Amino acid sequence: MKRSSAVLVSLLFGSVGIASAETQANVADAPENPLATPYSRPQATYRFIDPGLPTLSGDGVSAHAISNVIYLNNCKPNGCQITPGNEDSKTNRSTIPSRTSTVQPYAYSDDNWNQVVDCVKKTYAPFGVQIVTQRPASGDYHMAIVAGVPQNVQMEQGVGGVSPFTCGYIGNAISFSFANVYGGNVDDICWTVAQETAHSWGLDHKFDNRDPMTYLGSGPSRKTFQNEGGSCGEFSARQCQCQYAGGKLNSFKEIMETFGSSTPTPPTVTITAPSNGANVDAGFPIRADIVDDLGASKAELYIDNRLISTLTVAPWVWNAPQDLAQGNHVIKVIGYDIGNTPSEKTITVTRGKPCSDDDACTGQGDVCVDGRCVAGASVTGGLGNTCTNNGECKSGQCANDGAAGYCVESCQMGNEGCPDGFGCIAAGNNGVCWPGADDGGCNAMHGDQGLALFGLAFGALLIGRRRRR
């Protein structure tokens, strides 16, 4: 993980703002004047160290091999003695104290400690990071001291934690999370541990109240590394201390590039309403539960293989489009964890009476496709009408074979569910009713006609997100 230093601005509060709380999301408690506002919690910080120290190479990257081990040390029962010097977790030497110092032991119960450890493990679960609570017998490791108060290492009151920092990975670093100032609040201690350990890998503060690298407390109490770039900063956005891709800090990506991924566990997705096979009305509600050990980051709703809506926060609730045609429909919800690991659940519902042929459709010009009534060729924007974009089609789907574009409807391959004059041919991972693909009947893909058509065109297939009237 190699980064170079940007032009340095003052570390805290005096930095040059590059955005405001009014124009950036996830910064709800950024005050207009942070110097006049009492801090709601002790804040963690970092201290620059000389890139020329023996623990680092000249470009700020550790001369040691990168170790994925984090040793959480609660300094029980007698405290931790730390001596000043170049970073070396194995000999308790740190650049933070100015003299030999003793960090007081963790002030809370073993049960409280176990909750903190569990939280830290979950925070780092997406990454190839190993969290241990016993000092490793050999090898390199980061030691995260989770105990004491800032005065134990000559830091000022109000400091929640501190870590050595440079624009790269610091081998065998020691970070300090002053757990005894947080009154046993598990989420606050966990947040501080995550921030301080990541500082020693070259991560700056991030101006995003969801991320452990933030100073802002208005987001979720349990922070997670966000897989999106954002401004650096404490109580206002500023230029990052180090050069990240695009000038933005993506804490998730930075850690992933350093340690790689763990083995992800997909979330569990359950569609709680409607039930599979239900008969539904126009605009019916769709509800899902998404359960994940790390937390769900988003959910996508598909109806008949068309993306209808994406939600990024619970509850995972939608209303189906009011103009959804009568007949059978496939409802699919895809849930994602914070590492974008997907899992899906699919059900089938029926709106009104499913059609068996065109004669069963009551709408003028409607035809039957896979048990549902849709606008046919006689309706402007209906199935088989020529088109150049999705917005011209009732279905919201315009497909192009390289020679011409037509409004299409989704269909199930092999069901023979398209009307006369159309056949169901492959388009990406889905099927669509395509004009002339059946040699005059409902049997899709006769001979090589449909396959030849797919070979020509459907890389250019455009899929819309909703129907229009």
C-alpha positions in Angstrom: 0.0 0.0 0.0 2.1 2.9 -1.3 0.9 6.5 -1.0 2.7 9.7 -1.0 2.1 12.6 1.3 -0.1 15.5 0.1 0.7 19.1 1.0 0.0 18.9 4.7 -2.7 21.0 6.3 -3.0 21.4 10.1 -4.0 18.1 11.6 -7.2 19.1 13.5 -9.9 21.8 13.0 -7.6 24.3 11.3 -7.8 22.7 7.9 -9.0 24.3 4.7 -12.6 23.3 4.0 -13.4 21.8 0.6 -17.0 21.0 1.2 -19.8 21.9 3.6 -22.2 19.8 5.7 -25.0 21.3 3.7 -23.7 19.8 0.4 -22.4 16.4 1.6 -24.4 13.5 2.9 -23.7 11.6 6.1 -22.4 14.6 8.0 -25.5 15.6 10.0 -23.7 16.8 13.2 -20.9 18.8 11.6 -21.0 22.1 13.4 -20.5 25.4 11.8 -17.9 26.3 14.4 -16.4 23.1 15.9 -14.1 25.1 18.2 -17.1 26.6 20.0 -18.9 23.2 20.3 -18.1 20.9 23.2 -17.2 17.4 21.9 -19.8 14.8 22.4 -17.2 12.1 23.0 -13.4 11.8 23.4 -11.9 12.0 19.9 -9.3 9.7 18.5 -6.3 11.2 16.6 -3.0 10.3 15.1 0.6 11.5 15.2 2.9 11.8 12.2 6.1 9.9 12.5 9.3 10.3 10.5 9.2 8.1 7.3 12.9 7.6 7.8 12.5 5.6 11.0 13.9 2.0 10.8 10.4 0.6 10.9 9.6 2.2 7.5 11.1 2.4 4.0 11.8 5.8 2.5 8.4 6.1 0.8 6.5 5.6 4.1 5.8 1.9 3.6 6.9 -0.6 6.3 10.2 -2.3 5.8 8.6 -5.3 7.6 6.3 -7.7 5.7 2.7 -6.7 6.2 1.1 -8.6 9.0 -2.6 -9.2 9.2 -2.6 -9.9 12.9 -4.1 -7.4 15.4 -3.4 -8.1 19.0 -6.0 -6.5 21.3 -4.3 -5.9 24.7 -6.5 -4.9 27.6 -3.5 -4.6 29.9 -5.1 -6.7 32.6 -4.3 -7.3 35.3 -1.4 -4.9 36.1 -1.3 -2.4 33.2 1.1 -2.2 30.2 4.5 -0.6 30.5 5.5 1.2 27.3 8.9 2.7 26.6 9.6 5.5 24.0 11.3 4.6 20.8 10.8 3.3 17.3 7.6 1.3 16.8 8.0 -2.3 18.0 5.0 -4.1 19.4 7.1 -7.1 20.4 9.1 -5.0 22.8 6.4 -2.5 23.9 8.3 0.4 22.3 6.2 3.3 20.8 6.7 6.7 19.3 3.7 8.0 21.3 4.9 8.4 25.0 7.7 10.8 25.8 8.9 8.8 28.8 8.5 5.3 30.1 4.8 5.0 30.9 2.2 2.6 32.4 -1.2 2.3 30.8 -3.9 1.4 33.3 -5.7 -1.9 32.8 -9.1 -2.1 31.2 -11.6 -0.8 33.7 -14.7 -2.9 32.8 -15.9 -6.4 33.2 -14.7 -9.5 31.2 -18.2 -9.6 29.6 -17.9 -6.0 28.5 -14.4 -6.8 27.1 -15.7 -9.8 25.2 -18.4 -7.6 23.6 -15.7 -5.2 22.4 -13.6 -8.0 20.9 -16.7 -9.4 19.1 -17.5 -5.9 17.7 -13.9 -5.4 16.5 -14.0 -8.8 14.8 -17.2 -8.0 13.0 -15.9 -4.6 11.9 -12.9 -6.3 10.3 -14.7 -9.4 9.2 -14.8 -8.5 5.4 -11.0 -8.4 5.3 -8.2 -10.9 5.7 -7.4 -9.6 9.2 -6.9 -11.8 12.3 -8.0 -10.5 15.7 -6.3 -12.1 18.7 -6.4 -11.4 22.4 -3.2 -13.3 23.3 0.2 -11.9 22.4 1.6 -13.9 19.4 4.6 -16.0 20.3 6.3 -15.1 17.0 6.0 -13.0 13.9 5.0 -9.4 13.3 1.8 -7.9 14.6 0.0 -4.7 15.4 -0.7 -4.2 19.1 -3.9 -2.3 19.8 -3.8 -1.3 23.5 -7.4 -1.0 24.6 -7.2 0.4 28.1 -6.2 3.4 30.2 -6.6 7.1 29.8 -4.7 9.6 27.6 -2.7 11.0 30.5 -1.1 7.6 30.8 1.0 8.4 27.8 1.2 12.2 28.2 -1.8 13.0 26.0 -4.3 15.7 26.8 -7.7 15.1 28.4 -10.4 14.6 25.8 -8.2 12.4 23.5 -10.0 9.1 23.0 -7.1 7.4 21.2 -3.9 7.9 19.3 -1.9 6.0 16.7 1.4 6.6 14.8 0.6 7.7 11.3 2.3 8.1 7.9 1.1 7.6 4.4 1.6 3.9 4.4 1.7 0.7 6.5 3.7 0.9 9.8 5.1 -2.4 10.8 4.8 -3.6 14.4 3.0 -0.4 15.4 1.3 0.2 18.7 -2.0 2.1 18.7 -3.8 3.3 21.9 -7.6 3.3 22.4 -8.2 4.9 25.8 -11.1 2.6 26.7 -11.4 3.9 30.3 -12.7 7.3 29.2 -15.8 5.8 27.4 -17.7 4.5 30.5 -17.9 0.9 29.1 -19.7 2.0 25.9 -18.9 -1.0 23.6 -19.7 0.8 20.3 -17.6 3.8 21.2 -14.6 1.7 22.2 -15.0 -0.5 19.1 -15.2 2.6 16.9 -12.0 4.0 18.4 -10.1 0.7 18.1 -11.0 0.4 14.4 -10.0 4.0 13.7 -6.6 3.8 15.6 -5.6 0.5 14.0 -6.4 1.8 10.5 -4.5 5.0 11.1 -1.3 2.9 11.3 -2.0 1.6 7.8 -2.2 5.1 6.3 -5.9 5.9 6.6 -6.9 9.5 7.4 -10.0 10.8 9.2 -13.1 10.5 6.9 -15.9 13.1 6.8 -18.6 10.4 6.8 -20.7 9.6 10.0 -21.1 5.9 9.0 -17.4 5.1 8.9 -15.0 4.3 11.8 -12.6 6.9 10.5 -15.1 9.6 11.3 -15.3 12.1 14.1 -19.1 12.5 13.6 -21.4 10.8 16.0 -24.8 11.3 14.2 -24.6 8.2 12.1 -25.0 4.6 13.4 -23.4 3.9 16.7 -21.7 0.9 15.3 -19.6 2.1 12.4 -18.6 0.1 9.3 -15.9 0.8 6.7 -17.7 2.3 3.7 -17.0 1.1 0.2 -17.1 4.5 -1.4 -14.8 7.4 -1.8 -15.4 10.5 0.4 -13.7 13.6 1.7 -11.2 13.5 4.5 -11.9 15.7 7.6 -13.0 15.9 11.2 -15.8 18.4 11.6 -15.5 19.8 8.1 -14.2 18.4 4.9 -10.6 19.0 3.9 -7.8 17.8 1.7 -6.6 14.4 2.6 -3.2 14.2 4.3 -2.2 11.4 1.9 -2.8 10.9 -1.8 -5.7 8.4 -2.3 -7.2 7.5 -5.7 -9.2 10.4 -7.0 -8.4 12.5 -3.9 -11.0 10.6 -2.0 -10.7 8.2 0.9 -12.4 4.8 0.4 -11.5 3.1 3.7 -13.0 -0.2 2.6 -10.9 -0.3 -0.6 -7.7 0.8 1.2 -8.0 -2.0 3.8 -9.0 -4.5 1.1 -6.0 -3.7 -1.0 -3.7 -4.1 2.0 -5.0 -7.3 3.5 -7.3 -8.9 0.9 -10.7 -10.4 1.5 -11.9 -12.8 4.1 -14.3 -15.6 3.0 -17.6 -13.8 2.7 -20.8 -15.1 4.2 -23.8 -14.1 2.0 -26.8 -12.5 3.8 -30.0 -14.4 4.3 -32.9 -12.9 2.3 -36.6 -13.6 3.1 -39.5 -12.1 1.3 -42.1 -11.8 4.0 -44.9 -10.3 1.9 -46.5 -11.2 -0.3 -46.4 -15.0 0.0 -45.3 -17.2 -2.8 -48.2 -17.8 -5.2 -50.3 -15.0 -3.7 -53.0 -13.1 -5.7 -52.2 -9.4 -5.5 -53.7 -6.0 -6.3 -52.2 -3.0 -8.1 -49.4 -1.4 -6.1 -49.1 -4.3 -3.7 -46.5 -4.0 -0.9 -43.3 -6.1 -1.0 -41.4 -6.6 2.2 -38.1 -8.4 2.8 -35.9 -9.3 5.7 -32.1 -9.3 5.1 -30.0 -10.7 7.9 -26.2 -10.7 7.8 -23.4 -11.1 10.4 -21.9 -7.8 9.2 -25.0 -5.9 8.2 -26.8 -5.4 5.0 -25.8 -2.5 2.8 -28.5 -2.4 0.1 -31.4 -4.4 -1.5 -32.6 -4.5 -5.1 -36.1 -5.3 -6.2 -36.7 -6.9 -9.5 -40.0 -7.7 -11.1 -39.9 -10.0 -14.2 -36.1 -9.5 -14.3 -36.3 -5.7 -14.5 -34.7 -3.6 -11.7 -37.5 -1.6 -10.1 -35.8 0.0 -7.1 -32.7 0.0 -4.9 -32.7 0.7 -1.2 -29.6 1.4 0.9 -31.2 1.5 4.4 -33.8 -0.7 6.1 -36.7 -1.3 6.2 -36.6 -3.2 2.9 -40.1 -2.3 1.8 -41.4 -1.3 -1.7 -44.7 -0.9 -3.5 -45.1 -2.6 -6.9 -45.8 -0.3 -9.9 -49.5 0.6 -10.2 -49.5 -0.2 -13.9 -48.1 -3.8 -13.5 -50.0 -5.9 -15.9 -52.4 -8.6 -15.0 -51.1 -12.1 -14.9 -48.1 -13.9 -13.4 -45.0 -12.0 -12.2 -41.7 -13.0 -10.7 -40.6 -11.0 -7.7 -36.9 -11.1 -6.8 -35.1 -9.4 -4.0 -31.3 -9.3 -3.9 -29.6 -8.3 -0.7 -26.0 -7.3 -0.3 -23.7 -7.2 2.8 -21.2 -4.4 3.3 -18.6 -6.2 1.1 -21.2 -6.4 -1.7 -21.7 -10.2 -1.3 -25.1 -10.9 -2.8 -27.9 -13.3 -2.0 -31.4 -13.5 -3.5 -34.9 -14.7 -2.9 -37.5 -15.2 -5.6 -41.3 -15.8 -5.5 -44.1 -15.8 -8.0 -47.4 -13.8 -7.7 -50.5 -13.3 -9.8 -52.2 -10.0 -10.4 -55.8 -10.6 -11.3 -56.6 -13.7 -13.4 -53.6 -15.0 -15.4 -54.2 -15.1 -19.1 -53.9 -18.3 -21.2 -54.1 -16.6 -24.6 -54.7 -13.1 -26.1 -58.5 -13.5 -25.9 -58.3 -13.6 -22.1 -56.9 -10.0 -22.0 -59.5 -7.3 -21.6 -57.3 -4.3 -22.3 -57.6 -2.9 -25.9 -54.6 -4.2 -27.9 -53.3 -6.3 -25.1 -51.7 -9.7 -25.8 -50.7 -12.6 -23.5 -47.1 -13.1 -22.6 -46.2 -15.9 -20.0 -49.6 -15.6 -18.3 -49.7 -11.8 -18.1 -51.5 -9.2 -20.3 -49.2 -6.6 -21.9 -49.6 -3.9 -24.6 -49.4 -5.5 -28.1 -48.2 -4.3 -31.4 -51.4 -2.3 -32.1 -50.6 0.0 -29.1 -48.1 2.8 -29.4 -45.0 1.6 -27.5 -46.4 -2.0 -27.3 -44.7 -5.3 -28.0 -42.9 -5.2 -31.4 -43.1 -1.5 -32.0 -39.9 0.0 -33.3 -37.9 2.0 -30.7 -34.5 3.7 -30.1 -34.6 3.9 -26.3 -36.4 2.3 -23.3 -38.6 5.3 -22.8 -40.5 4.7 -26.0 -41.8 1.3 -24.8 -44.7 0.4 -22.5 -42.5 -2.4 -21.0 -39.5 0.0 -20.5 -37.4 -2.4 -22.5 -36.0 -1.6 -26.0 -33.8 -4.3 -27.6 -31.6 -3.8 -30.6 -30.1 -6.5 -32.8 -27.7 -4.2 -34.6 -30.2 -3.6 -37.5 -33.4 -2.4 -35.7 -34.8 -1.8 -32.3 -38.1 -3.2 -31.0 -40.1 -3.0 -27.8 -39.8 -6.3 -26.1 -41.3 -8.1 -23.1 -39.5 -10.5 -20.7 -40.3 -14.2 -21.1 -39.3 -17.5 -19.8 -37.2 -19.5 -22.2 -38.9 -22.7 -23.3 -42.3 -21.7 -22.0 -43.7 -20.9 -25.5 -45.3 -17.9 -23.8 -44.9 -15.3 -26.5 -47.9 -14.4 -28.8 -48.1 -15.3 -32.5 -45.3 -13.7 -34.6 -42.9 -13.6 -31.6 -40.5 -16.1 -30.1 -38.6 -16.1 -26.8 -34.9 -15.7 -27.4 -32.0 -15.2 -25.1 -30.9 -11.6 -24.2 -28.1 -11.6 -21.7 -29.3 -13.7 -18.8 -33.0 -13.2 -19.7 -35.4 -14.0 -22.4 -37.4 -11.5 -24.5 -40.2 -11.9 -27.0 -38.7 -11.0 -30.4 -40.6 -10.4 -33.6 -40.4 -13.1 -36.2 -38.4 -15.5 -34.0 -41.0 -18.2 -34.1 -41.7 -18.8 -37.8 -45.3 -17.7 -37.2 -46.1 -19.5 -34.0 -45.5 -19.5 -30.2 -42.6 -22.0 -30.3 -39.5 -19.9 -29.7 -36.1 -20.6 -31.1 -37.0 -22.8 -34.1 -34.0 -23.9 -36.0 -31.0 -21.5 -35.9 -33.0 -18.3 -36.4 -33.1 -17.2 -32.8 -29.5 -18.2 -32.1 -28.3 -16.2 -35.1 -30.2 -13.2 -33.9 -28.6 -13.5 -30.4 -25.2 -13.7 -32.0 -25.8 -10.5 -33.9 -27.2 -8.2 -31.4 -28.1 -8.6 -27.8 -25.0 -7.2 -26.4 -26.8 -3.9 -27.2 -29.9 -4.8 -25.3 -31.2 -2.0 -23.1 -33.3 -2.8 -20.0 -35.4 -0.1 -18.3 -36.5 0.2 -14.7 -40.1 0.8 -14.9 -43.1 0.8 -17.2 -44.8 3.9 -18.4 -48.4 4.6 -19.4 
